[in-house]
Amino acid sequence: MSDAITIVAGFGGSGGKILADFAGLLASDLHWRTEASRKVYMLLCDTDIEELGQAEARINAAFGGSAVMRPHLEVVKLSVGVGVIDQAIRNRWNRLDDVQKSRMSTKWWTRGDEVFTA
């Protein structure tokens, strides 16, 4: 039997839902139910602490609340200690010319002509 491990990362609300669904699949599989705690590592990152809590609760519930059976889970609260990112993003956005804003808006969330920050 292989000693390889699996590392799965979930970012944001959708990533948390995917990790929770994946945990449900692991818990329902006869082999992985017993191997998950040894071979699966999950990294869950989000700025929304409420969504982090919901995803973490779903992952734990998939394994009946047993920390012994569930995969290793590391939760990273990206918004903790960060209170100025909104202004930093807006300052950078306001320094862009129209061509740069147009190009950037294809890679970043925008609301009309305004940059979106969470």
Long-range contacts (C-beta under 8 A, 24 or more apart in sequence): 4-39, 5-39, 5-40, 5-41, 6-39, 6-40, 6-41, 7-41, 7-42, 7-43, 8-40, 8-41, 8-42, 8-43, 9-42, 9-43, 9-44, 9-45, 10-42, 10-43, 10-44, 10-45, 10-55, 11-45, 11-46, 12-45, 12-46, 12-47, 12-48, 12-51, 13-46, 13-48, 13-51, 13-55, 15-44, 15-45, 15-46, 16-44, 16-46, 16-51, 16-52, 16-54, 16-55, 16-56, 16-58, 17-55, 17-58, 19-44, 19-55, 19-59, 20-55, 20-58, 20-59, 20-62, 23-58, 23-59, 23-62, 23-63, 23-70, 23-71, 24-58, 24-62, 26-62, 26-71, 27-62, 27-63, 27-64, 27-69, 27-70, 33-63, 33-69, 34-69, 36-63, 36-69, 36-70, 36-71, 37-68, 37-69, 37-70, 37-71, 37-72, 40-71, 40-72, 41-71, 41-72, 41-74, 42-71, 42-72, 42-73, 42-74, 43-74, 43-76, 44-73, 44-74, 44-75, 44-76, 45-75, 45-76, 45-78, 46-76, 46-77, 46-78, 47-77, 47-78, 47-79, 47-118, 48-79, 48-118, 49-77, 49-79, 49-80, 52-77, 79-118, 85-117, 86-117, 89-115, 89-117, 90-115, 90-117
